[in-house]
Amino acid sequence: MSDLGIAIMGAEGRMGRELVRAVMETKGCTVAGATERAGSKAIGADAGVLAGLDPIGVKVSDDAEAVIAAADAILDFTAPAATLRFADAAARAGIVHIIGTTGFSAAEEEKIRQAAKRARIIKAGNMSLGVNLLTAVTKKVAAALDVEFDIEIVEMHHRHKVDAPSGTALMLARAAADGRGVSLEEKAVRVRDGHTGPRPPGAIGLQSLRGGSVVGDHTVIFAGEGERIELTHLAQDRSIFSRGAVKAALWGRDKAPGLYSMIDVLGL
């Protein structure tokens, strides 16, 4: 089987550079293209050099449509508006679309589901093995404990992150809700301020901290009377996300169109 040609969307960013390096380090795939927004100083630069590697002969382009049409898969950790455009182009091309972008509205999530009818989309709030194991464990623990155990999810990220709660925190909260057989939309508590009154039974709290250069810390707390269980994942290097994204792209190349998650990729 020939190497999987993978295009990197947003190649100039921190994650974009990590993704280029991950593809180059992984057998069975190659960098087939790289994009940046129009006007970026990275346009025309070699994607390998941009990522701190030797030249790889792939120039960064602002023509996303052409780059997507020439690729077998795209890795996309950009922004919701850009991801929706890429999803439409990837669906028309019938290629694999790996989405690590977070911060989508309900309407935008629906557009992605529609695109998945024609494309192989693998979407996750976090692509790391450890976080997806934590997600699976969170669902099992939530199912095992009754509502006497309060659930709180605390996440911390670097000062530059623009959405809150993080996509990973929402993924963990949904796992907890699924474990309890309840609707996250009905049970989530995202903000507390002033005189809030007692904690509603069965609520799932999400708290967001921002500061410094934190890559991503997530803790799921199950607080009962006289005891507390805490499940924690600490991300220390962005390469865990990029390696997971490349693994997902390779997994998805022979799958039918549909919307998948890293839980599917890892067989969890």
Backbone hydrogen bonds in HBPLUS format (Angstrom, degrees):
<---DONOR---> <-ACCEPTOR-->    atom                        ^
c    i                          cat <-CA-CA->   ^        H-A-AA   ^      H-
h    n   atom  resd res      DA  || num        DHA   H-A  angle D-A-AA Bond
n    s   type  num  typ     dist DA aas  dist angle  dist       angle   num
A0004-LEU N   A0028-GLY O   2.89 MM  24  6.21 167.6  1.91 135.8 134.8     1
A0030-THR N   A0004-LEU O   2.94 MM  26  6.15 155.0  2.00 153.0 150.6     2
A0072-ASP N   A0005-GLY O   2.78 MM  67  5.03 158.7  1.82 142.1 149.0     3
A0073-ALA N   A0005-GLY O   3.14 MM  68  6.41 137.8  2.32 157.9 155.7     4
A0006-ILE N   A0030-THR O   2.83 MM  24  6.01 173.6  1.83 175.7 175.2     5
A0032-ALA N   A0006-ILE O   2.73 MM  26  5.09 160.7  1.76 122.7 129.5     6
A0007-ALA N   A0073-ALA O   2.86 MM  66  6.30 161.2  1.90 152.0 155.9     7
A0075-LEU N   A0007-ALA O   2.91 MM  68  6.32 156.2  1.97 166.9 174.8     8
A0008-ILE N   A0033-GLY O   2.96 MM  25  6.27 155.4  2.02 134.5 135.6     9
A0035-THR N   A0008-ILE O   2.93 MM  27  6.41 152.0  2.01 162.5 164.0    10
A0009-MET N   A0075-LEU O   3.05 MM  66  6.08 173.7  2.05 165.2 166.4    11
A0010-GLY N   A0035-THR O   3.05 MM  25  5.42 126.3  2.35 109.5 124.8    12
A0013-GLY N   A0010-GLY O   3.37 MM   3  6.03 149.0  2.48 116.2 122.4    13
A0011-ALA N   A0035-THR O   2.91 MM  24  5.87 156.7  1.96 166.7 174.4    14
A0017-ARG N   A0013-GLY O   2.93 MM   4  6.17 160.4  1.97 155.5 158.3    15
A0018-GLU N   A0014-ARG O   3.15 MM   4  6.40 156.7  2.21 141.8 148.5    16
A0019-LEU N   A0015-MET O   2.81 MM   4  6.04 154.2  1.88 152.5 159.6    17
A0020-VAL N   A0016-GLY O   3.05 MM   4  6.36 155.4  2.11 148.6 154.3    18
A0021-ARG N   A0017-ARG O   3.12 MM   4  6.41 164.6  2.14 149.4 153.0    19
A0022-ALA N   A0018-GLU O   2.89 MM   4  6.15 155.7  1.95 148.8 156.1    20
A0023-VAL N   A0019-LEU O   2.97 MM   4  6.18 162.3  2.00 153.7 157.1    21
A0024-MET N   A0020-VAL O   3.08 MM   4  6.28 165.7  2.10 151.7 155.6    22
A0025-GLU N   A0021-ARG O   3.02 MM   4  6.19 135.3  2.22 142.6 154.3    23
A0026-THR N   A0023-VAL O   3.18 MM   3  5.28 156.5  2.23 105.1 112.3    24
A0061-SER N   A0034-ALA O   2.86 MM  27  6.18 164.3  1.88 143.0 146.2    25
A0036-GLU N   A0061-SER O   2.92 MM  25  6.17 138.2  2.10 150.2 154.9    26
A0040-SER N   A0037-ARG O   3.14 MM   3  5.79 157.9  2.19 140.5 141.1    27
A0043-ILE N   A0040-SER O   3.27 MM   3  5.79 169.2  2.28 114.1 117.2    28
A0045-ALA N   A0042-ALA O   2.93 MM   3  5.36 163.1  1.96 135.3 138.8    29
A0044-GLY N   A0060-VAL O   2.82 MM  16  5.09 167.9  1.84 138.5 142.8    30
A0060-VAL N   A0045-ALA O   2.85 MM  15  5.56 155.5  1.91 156.0 163.6    31
A0050-LEU N   A0046-ASP O   2.97 MM   4  6.23 161.3  2.01 156.5 162.4    32
A0047-ALA N   A0058-VAL O   2.77 MM  11  5.72 170.6  1.78 176.2 179.0    33
A0051-ALA N   A0047-ALA O   3.15 MM   4  6.30 137.0  2.34 133.7 143.8    34
A0051-ALA N   A0048-GLY O   3.04 MM   3  5.11 127.5  2.32  96.0 109.9    35
A0053-LEU N   A0048-GLY O   2.76 MM   5  4.91 161.0  1.79 146.9 141.8    36
A0052-GLY N   A0049-VAL O   2.94 MM   3  4.99 161.4  1.97 107.7 112.5    37
A0067-VAL N   A0063-ASP O   3.13 MM   4  6.41 162.4  2.17 154.3 159.7    38
A0068-ILE N   A0064-ALA O   2.86 MM   4  6.00 167.1  1.87 158.8 161.7    39
A0069-ALA N   A0065-GLU O   3.00 MM   4  6.14 158.5  2.05 146.0 152.2    40
A0070-ALA N   A0066-ALA O   3.22 MM   4  6.36 134.2  2.44 139.0 149.1    41
A0070-ALA N   A0067-VAL O   3.24 MM   3  5.34 136.8  2.44  97.3 108.7    42
A0071-ALA N   A0068-ILE O   3.16 MM   3  5.25 164.7  2.18 108.4 113.1    43
A0096-VAL N   A0072-ASP O   3.20 MM  24  6.47 167.7  2.21 145.0 141.8    44
A0074-ILE N   A0096-VAL O   2.88 MM  22  6.37 147.0  1.99 152.3 161.9    45
A0098-ILE N   A0074-ILE O   2.93 MM  24  6.11 175.5  1.93 168.7 169.3    46
A0076-ASP N   A0098-ILE O   2.92 MM  22  5.89 154.4  1.98 158.5 166.5    47
A0100-GLY N   A0076-ASP O   2.86 MM  24  5.99 171.7  1.87 149.6 152.5    48
A0083-THR N   A0079-ALA O   2.86 MM   4  5.99 167.7  1.87 165.3 169.3    49
A0084-LEU N   A0080-PRO O   2.99 MM   4  6.21 154.9  2.06 153.8 158.9    50
A0085-ARG N   A0081-ALA O   3.37 MM   4  6.67 153.5  2.44 141.1 147.3    51
A0085-ARG N   A0082-ALA O   3.09 MM   3  5.22 117.4  2.50  98.9 113.8    52
A0086-PHE N   A0082-ALA O   2.94 MM   4  6.26 161.7  1.97 155.6 161.2    53
A0087-ALA N   A0083-THR O   2.77 MM   4  5.94 149.2  1.86 147.2 156.3    54
A0088-ASP N   A0084-LEU O   3.16 MM   4  6.37 153.6  2.23 142.9 148.1    55
A0089-ALA N   A0085-ARG O   3.14 MM   4  6.46 162.5  2.17 149.2 153.7    56
A0090-ALA N   A0086-PHE O   2.76 MM   4  5.91 159.7  1.80 153.3 159.5    57
A0091-ALA N   A0087-ALA O   2.91 MM   4  5.97 148.4  2.01 140.7 149.0    58
A0092-ARG N   A0088-ASP O   3.08 MM   4  6.34 155.8  2.14 144.5 150.5    59
A0093-ALA N   A0089-ALA O   3.02 MM   4  6.24 146.0  2.13 141.3 151.0    60
A0094-GLY N   A0090-ALA O   2.77 MM   4  5.84 120.3  2.13 134.5 150.4    61
A0095-ILE N   A0090-ALA O   3.17 MM   5  5.53 155.6  2.23 147.5 152.3    62
A0097-HIS N   A0120-ARG O   2.82 MM  23  6.12 164.0  1.84 152.4 155.5    63
A0122-ILE N   A0097-HIS O   2.95 MM  25  6.30 158.9  2.00 149.2 155.0    64
A0099-ILE N   A0122-ILE O   2.85 MM  23  6.14 162.9  1.88 147.7 153.5    65
A0124-ALA N   A0099-ILE O   3.21 MM  25  6.60 160.0  2.25 176.4 175.8    66
A0109-GLU N   A0105-SER O   2.93 MM   4  6.22 153.4  2.01 150.8 158.4    67
A0110-GLU N   A0106-ALA O   3.12 MM   4  6.38 148.8  2.22 141.9 149.6    68
A0111-LYS N   A0107-ALA O   3.18 MM   4  6.53 147.1  2.30 141.1 149.3    69
A0112-ILE N   A0108-GLU O   3.13 MM   4  6.47 149.5  2.23 146.4 154.1    70
A0113-ARG N   A0109-GLU O   3.05 MM   4  6.40 153.3  2.12 145.9 153.2    71
A0114-GLN N   A0110-GLU O   2.99 MM   4  6.29 149.2  2.09 146.1 154.4    72
A0115-ALA N   A0111-LYS O   2.99 MM   4  6.27 154.8  2.05 144.4 151.0    73
A0116-ALA N   A0112-ILE O   3.00 MM   4  6.22 143.2  2.14 145.4 155.3    74
A0117-LYS N   A0114-GLN O   3.16 MM   3  5.61 162.6  2.19 110.3 115.6    75
A0118-ARG N   A0115-ALA O   3.02 MM   3  5.83 163.3  2.05 120.7 125.6    76
A0119-ALA N   A0115-ALA O   3.11 MM   4  6.24 139.8  2.28 140.3 151.4    77
A0258-GLY N   A0119-ALA O   3.02 MM 139  6.36 151.2  2.11 136.5 138.9    78
A0121-ILE N   A0258-GLY O   2.96 MM 137  6.14 158.1  2.01 165.5 172.2    79
A0260-TYR N   A0121-ILE O   2.72 MM 139  6.03 172.2  1.72 164.9 167.6    80
A0123-LYS N   A0260-TYR O   2.93 MM 137  6.26 161.0  1.96 153.9 147.5    81
A0132-ASN N   A0128-SER O   3.24 MM   4  6.41 159.3  2.28 144.6 150.3    82
A0133-LEU N   A0129-LEU O   2.96 MM   4  6.23 148.5  2.06 152.1 161.2    83
A0134-LEU N   A0130-GLY O   2.92 MM   4  6.18 154.2  1.98 144.7 152.5    84
A0135-THR N   A0131-VAL O   2.83 MM   4  6.13 146.7  1.94 144.9 154.3    85
A0136-ALA N   A0132-ASN O   3.11 MM   4  6.33 157.4  2.17 140.3 145.1    86
A0137-VAL N   A0133-LEU O   2.94 MM   4  6.23 158.9  1.99 152.4 158.4    87
A0138-THR N   A0134-LEU O   2.81 MM   4  5.96 157.1  1.86 149.0 155.7    88
A0139-LYS N   A0135-THR O   3.14 MM   4  6.39 158.2  2.19 148.8 153.0    89
A0140-LYS N   A0136-ALA O   3.27 MM   4  6.54 156.7  2.33 142.3 148.1    90
A0141-VAL N   A0137-VAL O   2.87 MM   4  6.12 163.6  1.89 159.9 164.1    91
A0142-ALA N   A0138-THR O   2.92 MM   4  6.01 164.8  1.94 151.0 155.5    92
A0143-ALA N   A0139-LYS O   3.06 MM   4  6.20 148.7  2.16 140.0 148.3    93
A0144-ALA N   A0140-LYS O   3.03 MM   4  6.23 140.1  2.19 140.1 150.8    94
A0144-ALA N   A0141-VAL O   3.07 MM   3  5.02 123.0  2.41  93.4 108.2    95
A0145-LEU N   A0141-VAL O   3.02 MM   4  6.21 144.0  2.15 153.1 161.3    96
A0149-PHE N   A0146-ASP O   3.06 MM   3  6.11 171.3  2.07 128.5 131.2    97
A0150-ASP N   A0223-ALA O   2.83 MM  73  4.97 155.6  1.89 142.3 134.3    98
A0223-ALA N   A0150-ASP O   2.78 MM  73  4.97 159.8  1.82 148.7 151.0    99
A0205-GLY N   A0151-ILE O   2.98 MM  54  6.33 160.6  2.02 154.3 150.7   100
A0152-GLU N   A0221-ILE O   2.96 MM  69  5.05 156.7  2.02 141.5 148.6   101
A0221-ILE N   A0152-GLU O   2.72 MM  69  5.05 175.2  1.72 167.1 167.7   102
A0153-ILE N   A0205-GLY O   2.76 MM  52  5.95 150.3  1.85 139.5 149.2   103
A0207-GLN N   A0153-ILE O   2.82 MM  54  6.19 163.4  1.84 164.9 168.7   104
A0154-VAL N   A0219-THR O   2.93 MM  65  5.29 160.8  1.96 154.4 158.9   105
A0219-THR N   A0154-VAL O   2.92 MM  65  5.29 154.1  1.99 152.2 160.2   106
A0155-GLU N   A0207-GLN O   2.95 MM  52  6.34 162.7  1.98 163.3 168.2   107
A0209-LEU N   A0155-GLU O   2.79 MM  54  6.08 152.4  1.87 154.3 162.9   108
A0156-MET N   A0217-ASP O   2.96 MM  61  5.19 150.8  2.05 140.6 147.2   109
A0217-ASP N   A0156-MET O   3.00 MM  61  5.19 160.2  2.04 150.6 156.1   110
A0157-HIS N   A0209-LEU O   3.08 MM  52  6.52 151.2  2.17 146.8 150.4   111
A0211-GLY N   A0157-HIS O   2.95 MM  54  6.43 151.8  2.03 150.8 159.8   112
A0158-HIS N   A0214-VAL O   2.78 MM  56  4.47 114.6  2.21 159.2 140.2   113
A0161-LYS N   A0158-HIS O   3.35 MM   3  5.99 168.9  2.36 119.1 122.1   114
A0159-ARG N   A0212-GLY O   3.12 MM  53  5.50 160.3  2.16 142.6 140.7   115
A0170-LEU N   A0166-SER O   3.05 MM   4  6.40 159.5  2.10 152.8 157.9   116
A0171-MET N   A0167-GLY O   2.95 MM   4  6.13 146.7  2.06 138.7 148.3   117
A0172-LEU N   A0168-THR O   2.88 MM   4  6.18 155.8  1.94 153.1 158.9   118
A0173-ALA N   A0169-ALA O   2.85 MM   4  6.07 154.7  1.92 145.9 153.7   119
A0174-ARG N   A0170-LEU O   2.87 MM   4  6.02 154.1  1.94 144.6 151.2   120
A0175-ALA N   A0171-MET O   3.04 MM   4  6.26 149.1  2.13 139.2 147.8   121
A0176-ALA N   A0172-LEU O   2.97 MM   4  6.27 153.9  2.04 146.5 153.3   122
A0177-ALA N   A0173-ALA O   2.90 MM   4  6.18 157.7  1.95 146.7 153.1   123
A0178-ASP N   A0174-ARG O   2.79 MM   4  5.97 160.2  1.83 149.2 154.8   124
A0179-GLY N   A0175-ALA O   2.89 MM   4  6.07 152.0  1.97 142.7 150.6   125
A0180-ARG N   A0176-ALA O   3.11 MM   4  6.40 140.3  2.28 140.7 150.5   126
A0180-ARG N   A0177-ALA O   3.13 MM   3  5.15 126.0  2.44  94.6 108.2   127
A0181-GLY N   A0177-ALA O   2.85 MM   4  5.97 112.9  2.30 137.2 155.5   128
A0182-VAL N   A0177-ALA O   2.97 MM   5  5.19 170.6  1.98 144.0 145.8   129
A0181-GLY N   A0178-ASP O   3.09 MM   3  4.84 144.7  2.22  93.0 103.8   130
A0186-GLU N   A0183-SER O   3.16 MM   3  5.35 132.5  2.40  99.7 111.6   131
A0187-LYS N   A0183-SER O   3.10 MM   4  6.32 140.4  2.27 144.1 155.6   132
A0187-LYS N   A0184-LEU O   3.09 MM   3  5.02 124.8  2.41  94.7 109.5   133
A0188-ALA N   A0184-LEU O   2.78 MM   4  5.45 146.4  1.90 160.4 159.3   134
A0204-ILE N   A0187-LYS O   2.92 MM  17  5.65 164.7  1.94 133.7 133.9   135
A0189-VAL N   A0204-ILE O   2.97 MM  15  6.00 150.0  2.06 139.8 138.7   136
A0206-LEU N   A0189-VAL O   3.00 MM  17  6.23 155.0  2.06 158.3 155.2   137
A0203-ALA N   A0200-PRO O   3.21 MM   3  5.61 158.6  2.25 136.5 134.5   138
A0235-ALA N   A0216-GLY O   2.83 MM  19  5.14 165.3  1.85 159.2 162.1   139
A0218-HIS N   A0233-HIS O   2.96 MM  15  5.38 164.4  1.98 160.8 165.2   140
A0233-HIS N   A0218-HIS O   2.87 MM  15  5.38 159.5  1.91 158.5 165.2   141
A0220-VAL N   A0231-LEU O   2.79 MM  11  5.13 161.2  1.82 151.3 156.0   142
A0231-LEU N   A0220-VAL O   2.91 MM  11  5.13 164.6  1.93 147.8 152.8   143
A0222-PHE N   A0229-ILE O   2.77 MM   7  5.03 168.3  1.78 158.0 161.4   144
A0229-ILE N   A0222-PHE O   2.87 MM   7  5.03 164.4  1.90 143.5 148.3   145
A0224-GLY N   A0227-GLU O   2.84 MM   3  5.29 152.0  1.92 156.9 165.3   146
A0240-ILE N   A0237-ASP O   3.26 MM   3  6.27 172.6  2.26 126.6 127.7   147
A0241-PHE N   A0238-ARG O   3.02 MM   3  5.57 138.7  2.20 112.4 122.2   148
A0242-SER N   A0238-ARG O   3.34 MM   4  6.76 159.5  2.39 148.8 154.3   149
A0243-ARG N   A0239-SER O   2.94 MM   4  5.96 165.3  1.96 149.6 153.2   150
A0244-GLY N   A0240-ILE O   3.35 MM   4  6.28 152.6  2.43 127.4 134.6   151
A0245-ALA N   A0241-PHE O   2.97 MM   4  6.22 150.1  2.07 145.2 153.5   152
A0246-VAL N   A0242-SER O   3.06 MM   4  6.33 158.3  2.11 150.6 155.1   153
A0247-LYS N   A0243-ARG O   3.02 MM   4  6.23 159.7  2.06 146.6 152.5   154
A0248-ALA N   A0244-GLY O   2.94 MM   4  6.15 151.2  2.02 144.0 151.9   155
A0249-ALA N   A0245-ALA O   3.00 MM   4  6.31 152.0  2.08 145.4 152.5   156
A0250-LEU N   A0246-VAL O   3.08 MM   4  6.36 163.0  2.11 155.3 158.4   157
A0251-TRP N   A0247-LYS O   3.00 MM   4  6.19 154.5  2.07 145.6 153.2   158
A0252-GLY N   A0248-ALA O   2.95 MM   4  6.09 148.2  2.05 146.9 155.0   159
A0255-LYS N   A0252-GLY O   3.20 MM   3  5.21 171.5  2.21 112.4 113.8   160
A0264-ASP N   A0261-SER O   3.07 MM   3  5.33 128.3  2.35 101.2 113.1   161
A0265-VAL N   A0261-SER O   3.22 MM   4  6.64 156.7  2.28 142.8 149.0   162
A0266-LEU N   A0262-MET O   2.91 MM   4  6.02 158.4  1.95 148.5 153.0   163
A0268-LEU N   A0263-ILE O   2.93 MM   5  5.11 152.4  2.01 153.1 156.2   164
A0267-GLY N   A0264-ASP O   3.15 MM   3  5.05 149.8  2.25  97.5 106.6   165
